[in-house]
Amino acid sequence: MDSAFERHISELVARERSGHTAVAEDNLLYVWGGYMVIADDEVFLPNDEIWVYDSERGIWEVFHMTGEVPPSMSGTCGCSLNGHMYIFGGCDDNGQTNLIYCVNLTDGKYAWRKVLHVMGSAPSPRDKLSCWVYNGRLIYFGGYGHKLLTDIDSWNRNIFWGWNNEVHIFDPIHASWSEPKSHGRAPAPRAAHASATLGHRGYICGGRVMETRTNDIHCLDLETWAWSEIIPTSAAPVGRSWHTLTAVSDSSLFLFGGLSVDCKPMSDGWVLDVETKKWREVEHPFKNKPR
């Protein structure tokens, strides 16, 4: 067995946290980063540890991480591709970032690597964005952070803060950034929304814009880059942010929890059939565990 410093196995439970990133590989759930509240202060959690939950054995393990370790952050966007976890963006003590880091989840070393791009321009620093994985590429949408305004003479540029609805593609093979030309009516700029992928379509649901938390759902065709809005044919969940959206079949998305319009954590679960455009609320035994 590995040393106690490298790995701890017992009746451990991952520390409570918000703003973290989590990705699943087979029966393992990997959790990194985020913050917890201590005496009314938001404290970032250690950046050199990753928590792993084995759903078959029902236990947590925590592993020490090495390499080019990212700063402790919250609001970063994590995804899994070919056994690697990629994180992009997020907010640390110095504000938002637009860096990408990668860690191999399969070799047991958990060594971070900063991913440098050699082509294209990276998105501006941001957090609370989302990502679709399609055809070996990472496709990012939205978020909150720097926005760049360029005036007509392209010389004077002003940076301000705000929400966005940009789409950016990162290709890990070629280490390149690109920005596709989408068409159709794009969703309103937002952050802390949820996203999921079904086939060649990426979906986003809800999120925060200014003081509003929305409940709309939009679809982006990841081959034609055409936006469309799904107008429900049934009662729909209330507006929210910080919720999850997960593909559970070839035509169904599962939504859970989040913060309501009045900033209360919720525990409701809903399934959307993207073909019939009908929402259905799901009864479950965890109503007393809002998040």
N, C-alpha and C positions, 0 to 999 in steps of 0.2 A: 504494500500500500504506500502511496505517496506520503511525504512528510506532512505534518500538521499544518505547516506554513503553506504548502501548496494546495492541500485539499482538506476539507472538514466534512465528515459524514456523521450525522447523528439525527436527533430530532430537531434539526435546524429549520427555521422558517425564514424566508427572505424578509429583510427589514421592510416595514411599510414605507411607501414612497409614492410620489406623484411625478408626472413629467418624464418618466423613464421610457426606455425602448425595450420591446420584447419581440422575439422572433421564434418560430417553431421549426424544428427539423425532426421529422418522424415523430417519435414519442417524447422528445425533449423540448422544453421551453427554456429559452435563454433570456435573462433579464439583466440589463445594464443601465447604470446611471440614474438620473432623477434626483429628487430632493425630498427631505422630510422636514416637518415643522417641529422645532424644539424651542419652547418658551416664546412662541410667537415669531421666531426667526426661521426663515427658510434656509436650510443647510444642505448643500450638495452632498450626495453620497459618494463613497470612494470610487475613483475612476480606474483603479487597478484590481477590481474584482468583478467577476461575473457569476451570477447565480443561475443554477441549472435545476429545473424541476423535471424529474422522471415520472411521467404520468402512469407508467406501468407499475413501478415500484412504490409510487406515492411518497417520494422523498426529495428533499432539496440537498444540493451540494453547492459549495462556493469554491471558486478557483481563483488563484492569484494570476494576474495578467502582467505581461512584460512587453518589451518592444517600444514602439513609438506611441506611448499611451496618450489618448486624447485628454483634454482637460475635463474635469468634472462638469457635467452639463445636465440641463433639462431641456425638454422640447426638441430634442434631436429626432431625426427621422431614420428609423432603422428598417432594414429589409434583409432577406436571405436569398442568396443566389449561389448555386453550385457549392453548397456546404460552407459558404462564407457569409458573415454578417457585415453589411456595409452600414455606416452611419454617416449622415450628411446634415450639416447645419446644427442648430441648437444654440442655447444661450449659456454662457458661463459668467464668471465675475467681471469679465471685460466686455460683456454684451454678446450680440449674435455673431456667429461664424459662418463661413461658407466652405469649410474644409470637409473632405471625405476621408474616413478611416475604414480599415478593413481588418477583420480577424478570421482566421481559419477555425471553424468550430469542430473539425473532425480529427485534428492531429493531436489533441490533448495538450498542446503547448500554450494556446491562448495568447499568442504574440501579436500585438497590434502593428499595423503598417499604415503610414500616411500615404494616401493615394494621390499622386501628383498627376495633373492633366497636362498633356502636351499639345492639344489642339482645342480651339474654341475658347469662349469666355464663360467662366463659371457664373452661376447666378449670384446675385448680391447676397450678403449675409442675412440669414433669416432663421426663424424657428417655427414650431407648430405647423409644419407642412406635412404632406403625405406623399406616398410613392406607390407606383405600380411597377411590377417586374414583368417584362414581356420581351420575348425573343432575345434573351441574354442582355437586355439593357434596363437601366433604372430610369424611370420616368417620374419626375417630381412635379407636384402641383401645389400652388398657393403658398401660404405661410405669412408670417409677420416679421417685418424687419426693415432694412434699408430699401428705399426706392430711389431710383436715379432719374432725375429729370434733365433732359438735354434741350437747350433752346435751339432756335432755328439756325443759328450760325455755327452750332456744334462746338463752340468754344467754352462758353460758360455753363457749368454743370452744377446743379444743386442736389444735395441728398436730403431726403426727409424720411420720416417713418410712416409705415402704414401696412395695410393688408394688400395682397396681390392675387391675381388669378393666372399667373404665368405657368407655362409648361416648359420644362427643361429636360433634356435627355442626356444621360451619361452612359457612355459605352466603355465598360471596363477593359475590353480587349484592346481597343485603340486609345484608351485613356483620353477620350475626347468628349467635350460638351457641345451640344447643338440645341437649337430652339426651333421646333417645327412650326410651320405656318398652319394654324388651325382655322377652321371656318365653322359657321353656325354661331348661335348665341352662346357665348361662354358664360359659366357661372359667375356670380358676383364675387369680387375678391373676398377671401376669407382665410381663417386660420383655425386650428384646433378642430378641424373637421375629421371625417373618417373616410377611408377609401378601401376598395376591394377590386379584384380582377376576376372577370368571367370571360373565358375564351380570349378574344381579341378586343374586349371592351373593358375600359376602366371606369369605375363608378365612384362618385363622391357623394357624401350625404352630410347635411347640416354644417355646423361650424359657427364661428363667431365673426361678425362684422360690426365694428364699433361696439355698441352695447347690446346689439341684437344677436340672438342665437336662433339659427334658421332650422327648418326641417325639410328643405327642398333636396331633391336628388337629381344628379346629372350624370350623363354617360358620355365618354369620349372614345370614339373608335380609334384604336391604337394603330390602325393601318391607314385609314383615310384622314385621320385627325379632324373628324367631324363631331362637333358637340351637339347633344340633344338633351332636352329636359324630360324627365319622366313625371307625368302628371298622374298621381294616384287615382284609382277608380274606387277607393275605399277610404275609410277613416285612416289617418296617418299619425305616427308618433309626434309628440310635441317637439318644438325646436330645442336644440341642445348643442353642446360642445364637449370635447374630450371623451366621446363615446367610441365604440368599436363597431366595425362593419366587416363581416367575414363571409366569404363564399362557402355555402354548405351544400350546394348541388350545382348542376350545370345551368340552372335558371333561378337560383334562390340566394338571397343575401340575408344574414342574420345581424340584427342591430341590438346592442346591449348598452344600457346605462348612459352615463355622461352627466353633465351639469345642465340643469334646466335653465329657462330664461331668467328665473329669480335666483340662479346660482345654487340650487340645491342638488345634491347627488341623487341619482335615480337608480332603480334596479329593474326597470321594465325591459322585456325582451320582445322583439318583433321580427317577423320574417317577411321579406318582400319577394313576391314572384315577379321577376322583371318582364315576363311575357304577358301576364294578365294585368300587371301594374297594381296588384292588390297587396296591401299590408295585412298581416294577421298577428295579433298579439299572442305571445306564447306564455302559458302558465308554467311557473317553475317554483321550486322550493327555497329559493334564495332571495326572496323579497326583502329580507332583513339585512342584506349586504349590499347596499347601494355603493356605486363608485363611478 
